[in-house]
Amino acid sequence: MPVVRSSEAVTHEIHGARFVSYATPLTGSKELCAWRGEIPAGTRAPAHTVNREEIFHLLIGELLITLDGRTERISAGDTVIVNPGATLAVQNPTDHTAVSWVTTSVGLTAELDDGTVLTPPWAN
């Protein structure tokens, strides 16, 4: 039985945020990836277009989420469904770190506005 202990989760940092990956092909998942995102106060992640559906659930805090040009303030307990091809930007305008849980399918890529394609290691 694949069990990923919190002490074994792999941490990555990019664009001022921390991603702690739990479910990936390296940990035994065949189709899905899941990670905890820690978005520090004042962080503004660049807009990116995803190729896979993401389910973004906010566990702690508040964030401004811009999805395809429409901005919503979300609070702990809210879930944002990000469809493939959608452009997403995340901002933490508060004084506290926000914590999210994200689930997607293996093979997620994110294209930045400048055309750079990122293949996040926590989603592959």
C-alpha positions as CSV (number, residue, x, y, z in Angstrom):
1,M,0.0,0.0,0.0
2,P,1.6,3.3,-1.1
3,V,1.6,5.7,1.9
4,V,3.4,9.0,1.6
5,R,4.4,10.2,5.0
6,S,4.5,14.0,5.5
7,S,8.2,13.6,6.3
8,E,8.8,12.1,2.9
9,A,7.0,14.7,0.8
10,V,9.1,16.5,-1.7
11,T,9.2,20.3,-1.5
12,H,9.8,22.7,-4.4
13,E,9.8,26.5,-4.5
14,I,9.0,28.6,-7.5
15,H,7.7,32.2,-7.9
16,G,7.7,32.8,-4.2
17,A,5.5,29.8,-3.3
18,R,6.2,26.4,-1.9
19,F,4.8,23.2,-3.3
20,V,4.9,20.1,-1.1
21,S,4.1,17.1,-3.4
22,Y,2.5,13.9,-2.0
23,A,0.9,12.0,-4.9
24,T,3.0,11.7,-8.1
25,P,4.2,8.8,-10.3
26,L,7.3,8.7,-8.1
27,T,5.2,8.0,-5.0
28,G,3.0,5.4,-6.7
29,S,0.2,7.4,-8.3
30,K,-0.7,6.4,-11.8
31,E,-3.2,9.1,-12.9
32,L,-3.4,11.9,-10.3
33,C,-1.0,14.3,-8.6
34,A,-1.8,16.2,-5.4
35,W,0.2,18.8,-3.5
36,R,-0.1,21.4,-0.8
37,G,0.7,24.9,-1.8
38,E,1.9,27.5,0.6
39,I,1.5,31.0,-0.7
40,P,3.2,33.6,1.5
41,A,1.8,37.0,2.2
42,G,2.3,39.4,-0.6
43,T,3.0,36.7,-3.2
44,R,1.8,37.3,-6.8
45,A,2.3,34.3,-9.0
46,P,2.5,35.0,-12.7
47,A,-0.4,34.1,-15.0
48,H,-0.1,30.7,-16.5
49,T,-2.2,28.6,-18.8
50,V,-2.7,24.9,-17.8
51,N,-3.1,21.9,-20.1
52,R,-4.9,19.8,-17.5
53,E,-7.9,20.3,-15.2
54,E,-6.9,21.4,-11.7
55,I,-9.0,21.4,-8.5
56,F,-7.7,24.1,-6.3
57,H,-9.0,24.0,-2.7
58,L,-8.1,26.7,-0.2
59,L,-7.5,25.3,3.3
60,I,-6.2,28.4,5.1
61,G,-6.4,32.1,4.4
62,E,-7.6,34.2,1.5
63,L,-6.4,34.7,-2.1
64,L,-7.3,36.6,-5.2
65,I,-7.7,34.1,-8.0
66,T,-7.8,35.4,-11.6
67,L,-9.2,32.9,-14.0
68,D,-9.4,33.8,-17.7
69,G,-9.4,37.5,-16.7
70,R,-12.1,37.3,-14.0
71,T,-10.8,37.9,-10.4
72,E,-12.5,36.4,-7.3
73,R,-11.5,36.6,-3.7
74,I,-11.6,33.1,-2.2
75,S,-11.5,32.1,1.4
76,A,-10.7,28.9,3.3
77,G,-13.1,26.2,2.3
78,D,-13.6,27.5,-1.2
79,T,-12.7,25.4,-4.3
80,V,-11.8,26.7,-7.8
81,I,-12.1,24.4,-10.8
82,V,-9.6,25.3,-13.4
83,N,-10.4,23.7,-16.7
84,P,-7.7,22.8,-19.3
85,G,-6.7,25.8,-21.4
86,A,-7.7,28.3,-18.7
87,T,-5.3,31.0,-17.6
88,L,-4.8,31.3,-13.9
89,A,-3.1,33.8,-11.6
90,V,-2.8,33.7,-7.9
91,Q,-2.2,36.5,-5.5
92,N,-2.1,36.7,-1.7
93,P,-2.9,40.3,-0.7
94,T,-3.1,39.4,3.0
95,D,-0.5,39.5,5.8
96,H,-0.7,35.7,6.3
97,T,0.4,32.6,4.4
98,A,-2.4,30.9,2.6
99,V,-2.4,27.1,2.3
100,S,-4.1,25.2,-0.6
101,W,-4.6,21.6,-1.7
102,V,-4.4,21.0,-5.5
103,T,-5.3,17.9,-7.4
104,T,-4.7,17.4,-11.1
105,S,-3.8,14.6,-13.6
106,V,-0.3,13.5,-14.3
107,G,1.3,15.5,-17.1
108,L,0.3,19.0,-16.1
109,T,2.2,21.8,-17.8
110,A,1.8,25.5,-17.4
111,E,2.6,28.1,-20.1
112,L,3.6,31.6,-18.9
113,D,2.6,34.7,-20.9
114,D,6.1,34.9,-22.4
115,G,5.7,31.4,-24.0
116,T,7.8,29.6,-21.4
117,V,6.4,26.1,-20.7
118,L,6.9,24.8,-17.2
119,T,6.7,21.1,-16.3
120,P,6.3,21.2,-12.6
121,P,8.1,18.3,-11.0
122,W,5.3,18.1,-8.3
123,A,2.8,17.3,-11.0
124,N,4.6,14.7,-13.1
